[in-house]
Amino acid sequence: MSTPLTPIEDLRREIDEIDTALHELLMRRSDVAARIGALKNGPDGPDGGFLRPAREAAILRRLVARHTGPLPAAVIVRIWREMMSALVRLQGPFAVAVYVSDQWPGYWDLARDHFGSHTPITAHDSAGQALGLVIDGTATVAVLPVPQQDDQDPWWRFLVRRDGPRIIARLPFGDSGACRGPKVEALAVGRVAVEETGRDRTFLVLETSAEISRSALHTSLEAVGFDVVLVHVWHDPADPSTWLHLVELEGFVEKDDPRLARFAKSRAEVLREIWPIGAYAIPFTRSELGVSEKA
């Protein structure tokens, strides 16, 4: 006759059963992901890429919305990010190039946490080097600093091309947790389809023949119905006839958005081109993940 289990032993047995069930589901999920990859890579594949940032954001938002219990939602996001990134690698080649410096080592942490601890990641001491690997096809994604107005040679100007990569995500999407050095934020850039998620922001570059002040541009964009997040201006000293204005807007803005046509008409005397350079799903706030602002 077997000895009855103590209460704690009975709970540990239940945990073992749950672990087995979770493992079975993970293996089932990986099998489904591999089958999806086979369809995407086949002659009748439904789209041009296996990385779907919008789909990943929708999955995480749904899970966080339904989450209850003592396990922090931030941990759920971290677990699913690791799993989703591992399964993306089952569908096709996947490598990340990341800007890292001695002063800002946290960009490596962002890249690892978002794209997975087993995804090939290479570090580069300039944003241009990391972006160049995506442009030439060596890397799938580059993780780059969020643009600042005082950037002397901004990386985003290299996205002003019709066949170039696009901004696809903002990091961290969840809470960054413990990291080396100061906490940082980044943008991910890749040759990936940009899709709407319902809570997005869009980046445009406005190419003009003369400078438009940030305040004037802000006013012009709001006048046609846009909610402006930021405006940066860059001028190449070697080309006095060309100005580039980086604009971040609330919402997902399609290239045929009628507000863009109204804006173009209002600035027709100097506007040469409107370049859509990407969009991203708005990350979780710390409060949405149940993380203390003091943490």
C-alpha positions in Angstrom: 0.0 0.0 0.0 1.5 3.3 -1.1 2.1 6.1 1.4 -0.3 8.9 1.0 1.1 12.1 -0.5 1.6 15.1 1.8 -0.2 18.2 0.7 3.0 19.8 -0.7 3.9 16.5 -2.6 0.4 16.4 -4.1 0.8 20.0 -5.3 4.2 19.2 -6.8 2.6 16.2 -8.6 0.0 18.6 -10.0 2.8 21.0 -11.2 4.5 18.0 -13.0 1.2 17.2 -14.8 0.8 20.9 -15.8 4.4 21.0 -17.1 3.8 17.9 -19.2 0.6 19.4 -20.6 2.4 22.7 -21.4 5.2 20.9 -23.1 2.8 18.9 -25.2 1.1 22.2 -26.3 4.5 23.8 -27.1 5.4 20.9 -29.3 2.0 21.1 -31.0 2.4 24.9 -31.5 5.9 24.4 -33.0 4.5 21.8 -35.4 1.8 24.3 -36.5 4.3 27.1 -36.9 6.5 24.8 -39.1 3.5 24.0 -41.3 2.7 27.7 -41.7 6.3 28.3 -42.7 6.0 25.6 -45.3 3.0 27.3 -46.8 4.6 30.7 -46.8 7.7 29.4 -48.5 5.7 27.5 -51.1 4.7 28.7 -54.6 1.2 29.7 -53.3 2.4 31.4 -50.2 -0.1 34.0 -49.0 2.5 36.7 -48.2 6.1 37.7 -48.7 7.6 37.1 -45.3 7.5 35.0 -42.2 8.0 37.8 -39.7 4.7 39.4 -38.7 5.1 42.1 -36.0 1.5 43.1 -36.2 0.3 39.5 -35.7 2.7 39.1 -32.7 1.5 42.3 -31.1 -2.2 41.2 -31.5 -1.4 37.8 -29.8 0.3 39.5 -26.9 -2.4 42.1 -26.4 -5.1 39.4 -26.4 -3.1 37.4 -23.7 -2.5 40.4 -21.5 -6.2 41.4 -21.7 -7.3 38.0 -20.5 -4.5 37.5 -18.0 -5.4 37.0 -14.3 -3.6 35.7 -11.2 -0.3 36.4 -9.4 2.1 35.8 -12.3 2.9 39.3 -13.7 1.7 40.0 -17.2 5.2 41.3 -18.0 6.5 37.8 -17.5 3.8 36.4 -19.9 5.0 38.9 -22.6 8.6 37.8 -22.0 7.8 34.1 -22.2 5.7 34.5 -25.4 8.3 36.7 -27.1 10.9 34.0 -26.6 8.6 31.3 -27.9 7.4 33.3 -30.9 11.0 34.2 -31.9 12.1 30.6 -31.7 9.2 29.5 -33.9 9.9 32.3 -36.4 13.3 30.7 -36.9 11.6 27.5 -37.9 10.0 29.3 -40.8 13.0 30.8 -42.4 16.5 32.4 -41.9 16.4 35.1 -39.2 19.3 37.2 -37.9 19.4 40.5 -36.1 22.0 43.4 -36.3 22.0 45.7 -33.3 23.7 49.0 -32.6 25.7 48.7 -29.3 28.1 51.1 -27.7 30.0 51.1 -24.4 27.8 53.9 -23.2 24.6 52.2 -24.3 24.9 48.5 -23.9 21.1 48.1 -23.3 20.3 47.9 -27.0 21.7 44.4 -27.0 19.4 43.5 -24.2 16.4 44.9 -26.1 17.3 42.9 -29.2 17.8 39.7 -27.2 14.6 40.0 -25.2 12.4 40.9 -28.2 13.9 38.6 -30.8 14.9 35.6 -28.7 18.0 34.4 -26.8 18.9 31.9 -29.5 18.4 34.2 -32.5 21.8 35.1 -34.2 22.6 38.6 -33.1 25.6 40.7 -34.1 26.7 44.0 -32.4 27.8 47.0 -34.4 29.3 50.3 -33.2 27.2 52.5 -35.5 23.5 52.5 -36.5 24.5 52.8 -40.1 26.5 49.6 -40.0 23.6 47.6 -38.5 21.1 49.1 -41.0 23.5 48.4 -43.9 23.2 44.6 -43.1 19.4 44.8 -43.5 19.7 46.8 -46.7 22.1 44.3 -48.3 20.1 41.3 -47.0 22.7 39.9 -44.5 20.4 40.6 -41.5 16.6 40.3 -41.2 16.2 43.1 -38.7 18.3 46.0 -37.3 17.7 47.3 -33.8 18.5 51.1 -33.8 18.3 54.0 -31.4 15.1 56.1 -31.4 15.8 59.2 -33.6 16.7 62.4 -31.8 16.7 65.9 -33.2 20.4 66.4 -32.6 21.5 63.3 -34.6 24.2 64.6 -37.0 23.9 61.7 -39.4 20.4 60.2 -38.8 20.0 56.5 -39.8 16.3 57.1 -40.8 17.4 59.1 -43.9 18.5 55.8 -45.5 14.9 54.5 -45.5 14.0 57.2 -48.1 13.9 54.7 -51.0 11.0 52.9 -52.6 12.5 49.4 -52.1 14.1 49.9 -48.7 13.4 48.4 -45.3 10.8 49.9 -43.0 10.3 50.6 -39.3 8.4 47.6 -38.0 8.4 47.7 -34.2 9.3 49.8 -31.1 11.2 48.2 -28.3 10.7 47.2 -25.6 7.2 46.0 -26.4 6.8 44.8 -22.9 8.7 45.8 -19.8 12.5 45.7 -20.2 13.1 44.4 -16.7 16.7 44.2 -15.5 19.3 45.5 -18.0 22.8 46.7 -18.3 23.4 50.4 -18.1 20.6 53.0 -18.6 17.3 51.8 -20.0 16.9 52.6 -23.6 14.2 52.5 -26.3 14.8 51.4 -29.9 13.1 50.9 -33.3 13.3 47.7 -35.3 13.8 48.0 -39.0 13.4 45.2 -41.6 12.1 44.3 -45.0 8.8 43.2 -43.5 5.2 44.0 -44.4 3.9 46.8 -42.2 0.3 46.0 -41.0 -2.3 47.8 -38.9 -3.0 46.6 -35.4 -5.5 49.1 -34.1 -3.1 50.9 -31.9 -0.2 52.2 -34.0 2.0 55.0 -34.9 3.4 55.8 -38.3 6.6 57.4 -39.6 6.8 59.5 -42.7 9.7 61.5 -44.2 8.8 64.7 -46.0 11.3 65.7 -48.7 11.3 69.4 -49.4 13.3 72.0 -51.4 13.4 74.3 -48.4 13.3 74.0 -44.6 9.9 74.0 -42.9 10.2 74.8 -39.2 9.1 72.1 -36.9 6.3 74.3 -35.4 5.0 75.2 -38.9 5.0 71.6 -40.0 3.3 70.5 -36.8 0.6 73.1 -37.5 0.1 72.2 -41.2 -0.2 68.5 -40.3 -2.7 69.1 -37.6 -4.7 71.4 -39.9 -5.5 68.4 -42.1 -6.4 66.1 -39.2 -3.2 64.4 -38.1 -2.2 64.0 -34.5 1.5 64.7 -34.5 3.8 62.9 -32.1 7.2 64.4 -33.2 8.9 66.3 -36.0 12.7 66.2 -36.7 14.5 68.1 -39.4 17.7 67.1 -41.1 19.7 68.9 -43.8 22.6 67.5 -45.7 25.3 70.2 -45.9 26.5 68.7 -49.1 23.0 69.2 -50.7 21.6 72.6 -49.9 18.5 72.1 -52.0 17.1 69.1 -50.1 15.6 69.0 -46.6 14.3 65.9 -44.9 11.6 66.1 -42.2 10.9 63.0 -40.0 7.3 62.9 -38.8 5.7 60.5 -36.3 1.9 60.4 -36.4 -0.7 58.7 -34.2 -2.5 55.9 -35.9 -1.8 53.8 -39.0 -1.5 56.1 -42.0 -1.9 54.5 -45.4 0.0 56.0 -48.4 -3.4 56.9 -50.0 -4.7 58.6 -46.9 -6.7 61.7 -48.1 -5.2 63.8 -45.4 -1.8 63.4 -47.1 -3.2 64.7 -50.3 -4.6 67.7 -48.5 -1.3 68.3 -46.7 0.7 68.0 -50.0 -1.6 70.6 -51.6 -1.0 73.0 -48.7 2.8 72.7 -49.1 3.0 72.3 -52.8 5.5 75.1 -53.2 8.3 73.2 -51.4 7.1 69.6 -51.0 8.8 67.1 -53.3 7.9 63.7 -51.9 6.2 62.0 -49.0 8.0 58.8 -48.1 6.2 56.3 -45.8 9.0 54.6 -43.8 7.1 52.3 -41.5 4.8 52.0 -38.5 4.8 50.1 -35.2 2.3 48.7 -32.7 2.3 50.9 -29.6 4.0 49.0 -26.8 2.4 48.2 -23.5 2.7 50.7 -20.7 4.1 49.6 -17.4 0.7 50.0 -15.8 -0.9 47.7 -18.4 1.6 45.1 -17.4 1.1 45.6 -13.7 4.7 46.9 -13.2 5.4 49.5 -10.6 6.8 52.8 -12.0 9.5 52.5 -9.3 10.6 49.0 -10.4 
